[in-house]
Amino acid sequence: MRYLISALAAVLFTAPVFAQGLSASYSATPTGPVSLAEITIGETLAAKGDEYGEREFDRLIRTLTADLQRELREAALLAADAGNATLHVVIEDATPNRPTFAQQGGTSGLSFQSYGRGGAHVMAELRDNNGAVIATYEYSWTTPSIQDAQFANVWTDTNRTFDRFSSRLAASLRDAVNSGS
């Protein structure tokens, strides 16, 4: 009986991690290469600007932009100029694995030796040239165990989230474009 309870507890506590896949919803079929709008910071993350340091937001935007451009280019879906649609991406929230420079300076007791579970929540809309929403995407991931974070840098799990979001979005978009062909 004790083993059954342990196994059930393990399933219950790990199930949310496995359920954190890309949520994609299409209201119309995309027709080809897309443009990437400037990535923005959502309200939840923006509220942490003083805590994390505003320069961290630029770092996160650069990383996600590079990941999306790479994945869309590999899927032959990144438009050289104005595409058939534009992808608007928002970094809703992000949690670092280690304290940022601003956090270390603002909170006694924190050092680069401190670490925790990191991750991010990202949302996107694909809009046609008239501004109508063609598709929505949402992806969240947080490392399941603090032990996974002990060798991480400041944004390791957030970067992992961005990479997974980008590859899954590109695959979903490629499949949607191909299904309409």
N, C-alpha and C positions, 0 to 999 in steps of 0.2 A: 504494500500500500504506500509506503514511504517513497518508493521509487516512482510510482505512478504520480504522486503529488509533485515530486521534483521534475519529472518530465513535463507535466502539465504546466507548471510554473515557467519552465524554460520556454515552452511554446508561446505562452501568453506574453512574456516579456520580450521575446524576439520577433513576434509577428508584425508589429508596426514597422520594424526595420525592413522586412521583406516586402511590405506593402507600399513602400515609398518609391514607386515607379513614376514614369512620366505620365501625366494625365493630358491627353490630347483630344480636342473636340473640333470637328470640322463642320462648318455650316455651308460651305461650298467647296468645290474641288479646286485646289491651286493649280495654276497652269504652267509654271516654270520658274526660272531663276528669280530670286528675291533680293531686295536691298536690305541692308541692316541699318536701322535708325540708331542714333546715339543711345547707348544703354543708360538707364537712369537708376537712381536709388529710391526705394520705397520709403514710406513714412516711418515704418517700424525701425528700419536700419538708420534712417536719417536722424531719428531721435537719439541714436547712440553716437552721434558725431563728436560730441565733446569727450565722451568716454574713450572711444577708439582712436580719435584723431581724424580730422577731415582728409588728410593725405592718404589714409588707408582706403578711402572710397575710390580715389583715382587708381590705386593699385588693383582693387577688385574689378573696376570697370575695364581696365586694360587687359586683365587676365581673361575675363569672360568674353570680351570682344575678340581677342586672339583665338580663343577656343571655338567660338561660333564661326568666325571667318574660315578657320582651318576645316572644320567639319562640313560646312556648307560648300566650300570649294571642292573638297574631296567627293562630295555627292553631286557635283556639277550643278549646284543650286544657288551659288552666289553670283548675283548680277554684277557686271562690270560697271554699269551706270544704273540709272533708274530701272528697276525690275518691274515685273507684273504686279508685285505686291511688296510691302515693306514689313519687316519684322521689328516690332517694338518690344524691348525686353526691360524688365524691372527686377532689380535685385531687392527683394522684399526684406530679407533679413540674412544675417551672416553671423556666425559665432567663431571666433578664433580658437585655435588649439592652445596657443600661448598668449600671454599678455602683449598687446601692442605697445609701441614706444610710449604713447600717451597714457595708457593704463598703468604702465610701470612707474611713470613719473607722477601720476595722480593718486596712487593707492599704495600706502605703506604695506610692506609684507609681500608684495608681488615682485617676482623676478622672472627672468627668462627660464628659470628652473621650474616655475609653476606651469602646469598643463591641465587640460580638460578636454571634454568631448566637443568637437567642432562640427560645422556643417553650414548649410545655407538653404534658403527658400527662394526660388526664382520663378517668375511668371512672364509670359509673353503673349502678344497678340500679333497675328498676321493680318494686315489690313490691305485691301485692294487700293488702287489708285484713287478711288472716290472716298476712302476712309472707312468703308464697311468692313466689319470683322469677318474674315474668312475662317480663322482658326484661333483657338486659345490653347496654351500649353502651361503646365504647372509641374514643378518638380521640387521635392524637398529631400534632403538626406542629412542625417546626423550619424557620426560614427557610433556604432552600437556599444562600444566598450571603452572605458577610460584607458585601459591598457594599450589600446591601439594608438593612443595619442602621445604616449610617453616619448616617442622618438620623432614626433612631428615638429614642423616649424610653425610659425604664427598662423598661416592660412592654409595649411596642408589639406584639411578636410573640406574647407570651402572650395579650394581649387579642384579637389576630386569631385565635388558636387557639380561645379561648373563644367568639368570635362564630361561627366555622365549626362548632364542636361543637354549639352551641345551635341553629343553623338546621338542621343536618343531623339532629340528634336529633328536633326538632319535625317535620320532614318525614317521617322514618321512622315516628314514632309516628302521625302523621296518616294515612299510608298503611296502617299496620297496623290502626288503628281503622276506617278506611273499608272495608278488605277484609273485616272481620268484620260489617259492617252488612248 
